[in-house]
Amino acid sequence: MTNAVPDTGVAIDSAINPAWTNRAQAQAVARAAVETPDVLVIGGGAAGTTAATPLARKGWRVTLLEKGRHPRFHIGESLLPMNMPILERLGVLEQVRAIGVLKLVADFPNDDGHYNVFSFKRALNAKSDFAFHVKREEFDQMLFEHAREGVHVDQIAFADDGAITVQAGAQRYQPRYLLDASGRDAFIGSKLGIKRRNARHASAAVFSHFRSVRRRECADAGNTSIYRHGHGWAWLIPLRDDVISAGAVCFPDYLKQRKGETEAFLLRTLESVPEIAQRMQGAERVAPVHVTGNYACEYTRMHGRHWSLLGDAYAFVDPMFSSGVFLAMHSAELGANMVDAALRQPAREPRLQRAFEKCFNRGLGEFKWFIYRFTSPTMKHLFANPKDVLQVESAVVSMLAGNVFDSRPVLHRLRLFRAIYALTALGMAPAAFRGWLRRRRQVRVQVQGDTLQPGNP
């Protein structure tokens, strides 16, 4: 049975994926009618729903498949200001406001034991000066009203003439265009063997949710608080209902040293930072402790004939700067525009794909440059001692807000920041070199951890 969600037109039906028990049933499946949507989207997370909704609104027949059940726990609870225009275009900004905690700034430690505030109001060419922290199970469920639940994609085939066939449970699909937004499942990437570890960055994370953690005071109550510990960095993100997301991103060699319960390891790491120890006195854990190891990955291709990768199914680097959800949704919006144009003018598909990839990789590269260096002594010094010379600090705030794709004033000043970074590193060369050497060694260290959703690599 199929119908369409009002206002979106995205196809939905009841969950299908029965266990076929005899030959007659198997033959019936083989004879099942092939569905031929204009666009098939694999994955009902932030990227998949963001791509499906505007395509359906433009009149295309869109089917969205999701193997999981919502609500479901997911990390990545802090949105960026550049998410806000996307949410407004999707028509869900007020719904997010209702479930979110207002976020006006991010704070980073300084050298005197306090913290520096980077207010989004000071961003260069700001398109939004606020964002929200959200519980991802609530946020994803809200976006997911369009999805088909409980359907596991089993097979995919690419014909010589470009036709794509997807088998999902009992149903077969032959879409005109396929978007893979399956996250770290990386359905197409895994099938084609194009996934690779990030050769320049490696880290692992351990995290959970806690209640009764002391928040910042007054206007800073909604701050994302970023800390540094001896083996990486840590976060405290305020959520609704007196809940705080707390986690530590660690060098893999440090995480491999953990002994005993993972919760004890997480608490020891967090409490190695005096201010976190103070804020977490009397805290109560209210969610499982998760470990995710060696999650930085990328893919050698973003597109093929009539298919594209979106969000984490194309690249994920690090939760630093809370960029993951924004990058997923931004890639999905760019991808939806590209697919719309390609379906209208099929001959332009390769050129449209190249333009999309170039645009997205440019902004992704800005985040990567900062993420690769964030744990370095040089970056620690610069974030602890900010100076808005020639609006360079304002450009860094713009990066923290997600505005790194098409603002030339921001991009030009971020190049100037790179020069400042290089000069600062020269001034502290021995420490900078030791930090670089340690980061490079981590790439070879393997860490196994659980995953937030079964089936993720």
RAMOZI-V312240 format. One record per residue. RES is the residue in one letter. PHI is phi in degrees with one decimal (none if undefined). Layout:
BEGIN
RES|PHI  RES|PHI
END
This chain:
BEGIN
M|none  T|-131.3  N|-149.3  A|-134.5  V|-69.6  P|-55.6  D|74.8  T|-123.1  G|75.7  V|-77.4  A|-68.1  I|-136.2  D|-156.7  S|-68.8  A|-62.3  I|-131.4  N|170.0  P|-72.9  A|-89.4  W|-76.0  T|-106.2  N|-148.4  R|-63.1  A|-61.7  Q|-64.3  A|-61.9  Q|-67.6  A|-63.0  V|-62.6  A|-61.8  R|-88.3  A|-57.5  A|-61.1  V|-85.1  E|-84.9  T|-127.0  P|-67.9  D|-65.8  V|-133.7  L|-112.1  V|-113.2  I|-97.5  G|113.9  G|-107.0  G|-86.5  A|-61.2  A|-70.4  G|-61.9  T|-69.9  T|-67.4  A|-77.6  A|-67.8  T|-62.7  P|-66.1  L|-64.7  A|-66.7  R|-64.0  K|-84.2  G|101.3  W|-80.5  R|-81.3  V|-119.1  T|-119.4  L|-117.3  L|-108.7  E|-143.0  K|-79.3  G|-88.9  R|-119.0  H|-98.5  P|-77.9  R|-147.8  F|-68.2  H|-153.1  I|-84.8  G|100.5  E|-91.9  S|-109.6  L|-86.9  L|-107.6  P|-52.7  M|-72.3  N|-69.3  M|-63.4  P|-60.7  I|-65.6  L|-62.3  E|-66.4  R|-66.0  L|-75.2  G|84.4  V|-124.1  L|-59.0  E|-68.7  Q|-66.7  V|-66.8  R|-58.0  A|-69.7  I|-107.1  G|-105.2  V|-108.2  L|-62.9  K|-124.2  L|-109.6  V|-147.7  A|-122.1  D|-122.7  F|-129.4  P|-68.8  N|-110.1  D|-85.2  D|-105.6  G|90.0  H|-108.1  Y|-143.6  N|-98.6  V|-102.1  F|-109.5  S|-81.5  F|-67.7  K|-65.4  R|-93.0  A|-67.3  L|-75.3  N|54.1  A|-64.7  K|-100.9  S|-159.2  D|-112.5  F|-150.0  A|-152.3  F|-138.3  H|-94.4  V|-137.0  K|-76.0  R|-62.9  E|-63.4  E|-77.4  F|-64.5  D|-65.2  Q|-62.5  M|-62.4  L|-71.1  F|-89.8  E|-58.7  H|-95.5  A|-97.1  R|-100.6  E|-88.9  G|73.7  V|-108.2  H|-94.8  V|-76.9  D|-98.3  Q|-141.4  I|-143.2  A|-135.9  F|-113.0  A|-84.1  D|-62.0  D|-86.0  G|95.3  A|-66.4  I|-116.0  T|-121.4  V|-119.6  Q|-104.6  A|-130.0  G|62.3  A|-88.1  Q|-109.8  R|-115.9  Y|-127.1  Q|-131.1  P|-80.3  R|-73.1  Y|-145.9  L|-118.6  L|-113.6  D|-98.3  A|-119.3  S|-82.5  G|64.5  R|-71.2  D|-60.3  A|47.8  F|-58.4  I|-67.5  G|-57.5  S|-70.1  K|-65.4  L|-91.5  G|68.2  I|-105.7  K|-81.7  R|-146.3  R|-71.2  N|-68.8  A|-77.8  R|-116.4  H|-149.1  A|-147.8  S|-158.6  A|-139.9  A|-132.0  V|-131.6  F|-161.3  S|-165.2  H|-113.8  F|-133.5  R|-113.2  S|68.9  V|-90.5  R|-66.7  R|-94.5  R|-61.0  E|-94.6  C|54.1  A|-65.7  D|-90.5  A|-61.9  G|-96.1  N|-61.5  T|-76.3  S|-105.7  I|-107.6  Y|-124.4  R|-119.6  H|-113.7  G|-67.1  H|-132.9  G|153.1  W|-141.5  A|-138.0  W|-132.9  L|-128.9  I|-123.9  P|-76.4  L|-118.8  R|-69.4  D|61.3  D|62.7  V|-103.4  I|-121.6  S|-84.4  A|-129.0  G|-156.0  A|-129.7  V|-95.7  C|-127.3  F|-61.9  P|-55.5  D|-66.2  Y|-72.7  L|-64.0  K|-67.8  Q|-82.8  R|-63.6  K|-130.3  G|79.5  E|-72.1  T|-64.9  E|-59.9  A|-63.4  F|-63.7  L|-60.3  L|-65.3  R|-61.1  T|-66.9  L|-62.7  E|-76.9  S|-71.3  V|-96.3  P|-53.0  E|-67.4  I|-63.2  A|-57.5  Q|-65.7  R|-68.4  M|-98.9  Q|-60.9  G|80.1  A|-71.1  E|-121.4  R|-72.8  V|-125.0  A|-148.6  P|-61.5  V|-90.0  H|-115.2  V|-124.4  T|-125.0  G|-109.7  N|47.2  Y|-86.4  A|-71.6  C|-149.7  E|-155.2  Y|-128.9  T|-76.1  R|-137.0  M|-103.8  H|-139.3  G|-146.4  R|-67.0  H|71.8  W|-147.0  S|-147.1  L|-103.0  L|-127.1  G|57.5  D|-65.5  A|-70.1  Y|-108.5  A|-163.2  F|-140.8  V|-109.2  D|-172.3  P|-72.2  M|-52.9  F|66.8  S|54.0  S|-85.7  G|-60.0  V|-66.6  F|-62.7  L|-61.8  A|-63.0  M|-71.7  H|-68.2  S|-62.6  A|-67.1  E|-67.8  L|-60.4  G|-63.9  A|-63.0  N|-64.3  M|-64.6  V|-65.1  D|-56.3  A|-67.8  A|-68.2  L|-68.9  R|-78.5  Q|-135.1  P|-54.1  A|-64.7  R|-89.2  E|-53.9  P|-59.1  R|-67.6  L|-65.0  Q|-63.4  R|-63.7  A|-65.2  F|-60.5  E|-63.4  K|-63.1  C|-63.9  F|-67.7  N|-64.0  R|-62.0  G|-69.6  L|-59.1  G|-62.8  E|-64.1  F|-63.9  K|-58.5  W|-58.9  F|-70.0  I|-62.5  Y|-59.1  R|-108.7  F|-63.2  T|-84.0  S|-75.7  P|-57.8  T|-65.0  M|-67.0  K|-57.0  H|-64.2  L|-68.5  F|-73.5  A|-79.1  N|-133.3  P|-70.6  K|-140.5  D|-91.0  V|-73.3  L|55.5  Q|63.4  V|-67.7  E|-61.7  S|-62.1  A|-68.6  V|-64.6  V|-62.3  S|-61.3  M|-62.6  L|-62.0  A|-83.9  G|99.1  N|-88.9  V|-129.0  F|-103.2  D|-140.6  S|-100.1  R|-61.2  P|-57.4  V|-67.7  L|-63.8  H|-63.7  R|-74.9  L|-67.7  R|-66.9  L|-65.7  F|-61.4  R|-62.2  A|-66.1  I|-61.6  Y|-60.6  A|-62.8  L|-64.7  T|-64.8  A|-63.4  L|-62.4  G|-71.8  M|-129.5  A|-54.7  P|-59.1  A|-66.3  A|-63.0  F|-67.4  R|-62.0  G|-63.9  W|-63.1  L|-63.9  R|-65.7  R|-63.0  R|-65.3  R|-65.1  Q|-65.9  V|-60.2  R|-90.1  V|-92.9  Q|-99.2  V|-129.2  Q|-99.1  G|-148.5  D|-71.2  T|-126.2  L|-73.9  Q|-129.8  P|-56.8  G|99.4  N|-74.3  P|-73.1
END
